Amino acid sequence: MIDAHRLAVFREVARAGSFAGAAAVLRHTPSAVSQQIAALERGTGAVLVQRSTRGVTLTDAGRVLLAAADAIHAELEVAAQQLRALQAGGPQALTVVTFPSAGEPLLAPALTALTDPAGPPVEVTVIEAEPDEALAAIRDGRADLALVYHFHTAQPPRGWAAAAGPGSYTALAADHLRLLVPASHPLAGRPAVSLAELAGERWIHGWGDTGGVLDMLAAVSGFQPRVACRSSAYGFTSALVAAGVGVALVPSLALTGRPDVRDLQIAPEPTRYIGAYRPRRHQPNPAAGRLLAALRAHAATVDGLLTAAPRLLRPSPSRRGSMILINIKMQIRPDKVDEWLALADSYARDVNSEDGCLFFQFARSLTDENEFVCIEGFKDAEAGGTHVKQPYVAKFFEAAPDLVATQPQIIYIDTPHDGFGPMGEIQPR
């Protein structure tokens, strides 16, 4: 029999990474925490943690037990909420997590399906958080539904299942990033531009994954952004662009429609994939299912969002040439995923470098099928020359051939451009 209290202590040890850290949260002594874990190991007949002077790490058995501990904790949290609602005789409770730029245009309109006086009463609580924190709230039983986003592939990152616990992901929309420039900018009249044409500009840079996409695409296009400001508030970003402080990449969902700003299509065209994660519970929250249906219906009506697969840019006859974006796609062996991620982390330790930034962005974005996709370089469709800007990718694959389950597959995506410069960068017309 596994003791529930010891299981809770083990869960805190896993989260803190040390007995001392767990003791501080639980208000126990480190010695008492260590004794609880030792007793749990005796009860399960398995070594759950590897102890060292730097803290503890989970064994394979420990990771299995942690997944069960998280699920049990989440079920208890949900049961406690349901009991409180029954005792109070109030409406059904629903907690949903959203990232900021989805709150106003996507979540709020969908919530009207739950707040209609004609329907069953629902008490809605909204938490604003980025995907990592949102998935943790799902895992801990603090949320019934989470709006999340990711880049690079339509499939969600492989690590999300472990981060959120048992549940399901529902794709809602593909949200293309747009280039914001002042209305007076020389490129403002163009319908589409290549990112390399903005190499000399100063940038209003984003934080987190969105900022990382700009760094990645800029490196692919042969330059490093000069940062004028870092902000996660897209309204503020648009205002700074309008003031002439810099240019910016902004998701279509976050466009403000300011008359003194123009949003342009860019090549390559990055896409932010938006979806909802719903936990699998013993007693599912029916309001979460209603909200998910409302989100899917509303996402199909929002301007700038694509509910189908994102379209590819195609060569324009008016252009001098077309750029072929060369992607590498492969599948990582399931039993080698942890080794792959560890090697990727060590290889890309210096994420401020061009190589490290690019590789780090892609290497950790495995899909549920352990697929890995990486931009490898460019090819001039007319001249036939290849401009490979990331030879380090090929070297990495050569260093770890046993991690790959399938041979690399080359994917070519045509995009318009105005010609290559002497160093392979995309040139303005």
Buried (B, 14 or more C-beta within 10 A) or exposed (E): EEEEEBBBBBBBBBBBBBBBBBBBEBEBEBEEBBBBBEEBBEEBEBEBBEEEEEBBEBBEBBBBBBBEBBBBBBBEBBBEBBEEBEEEEEBBBBBBBBBEBBBEBBBEBBBEBBEEEEEEEBBBEBBEBBBEBBBBBBBBBBBBBBBBBBBBBEBBBBBBBEBBBBBEBEBBBBBBBBBBBBEEBEBBEBEBBBBBBBBEBBBBBBEEBBBBBBBBBBBBBBBBBEBBBEBBBBEEBBBBBBEEBBBBBBBBBBBBEBEEBBBBBBBBBBBBBBBBBBBEBEEEBEBBEBBBEBBBEBBEEBEBBBBEEBEEBEBBEEBEBBBBBBBBBBBBBEEBBEBBBEBBEEBBEEBEBBBBBBBBBBBBBBBBEBBBBBBBBBBBBEEEEEBEBBEBBBEBBEEBEEBBBEEBEEBEBBBBBBBBEEEBBBBBE
